[in-house]
Amino acid sequence: MPANSAFIRAAPAVFVFLWSTGFVGARFGLPYADPLTFTSVRFAIVIVLLAIVVAVQGRSLPRDPAMWGHLAVSGILIHACYIGGVYLAIDVGVDISIAALIAGAQPLLTAFVAVAVLGETLRRWQWVGFALGFAGLALVVTKSFEVGTLPATGLAGCLFALAGITLGTLYQKRFVIGVDLMAGSVIQFCAALIPCVLWALVFESGHMEWNFTVVATLTWLCVVMSIGAITILLYLIRNGAAARVSSLFYLVPPVTALQGYVLFGETLTMLQIGGIALAAAGVALINMTDDSASATQQR
């Protein structure tokens, strides 16, 4: 796809919006189901939908057994660890803004690992961007920290999710190369389903209350989030530096806060609005190219 195509230009913004709805979806659906039971049902539906798409379009699964292993590892990290960890945290009472903030620390962690392991280089203004982004996130969720609680099990779930999405992003960039995104996603979700089902069988009762809210939430999370947003994420990882792609996660908590305002009547303070502006500025710096930086300095 041409580098200046409309899809590539719009993909980051679309991804941020879609990814942020995952936290809102958790708030809608988890009151009616156990977290990993809900996640398992979601993954099972996604597998069926993706398999139909792959079969109808005649897409090819990878032939190399080693690639199946790489896809399984990345799938467990990106899907099972991240989504499962976040849902466990929200289920035990962690505010969605706090969960988004902790997961939003991924860019800093990814940057350090990407530089050390993948040999990626970051310019001075990009490091400044990471600092601004984190400061912006802190401002956005200040109110949630003041009035919310963060139980130990919830904190553990958030940190587990953070580790999963960070390592998964780097692993995907390093080892999953030249694979059809849809076909590869079938393998990834199949691998991710296994630990989720095992957790649900051992630690949960299997409670799942089927109502309109649950069906509507699952429809959105399966079709829009798990297929749409994840495909865009993997596409961005394949076509951009891991640290730069991960910087997009800085915008997820601010967008989640905005959705909370629209959907749940949560108010935004001036401090939070300032944080949104800082986070956006940080993302802009992280994604600034050498040519863009030179043009800015000349002005």
Beta strands, then each sheet from edge to edge (+ up, - down):
end
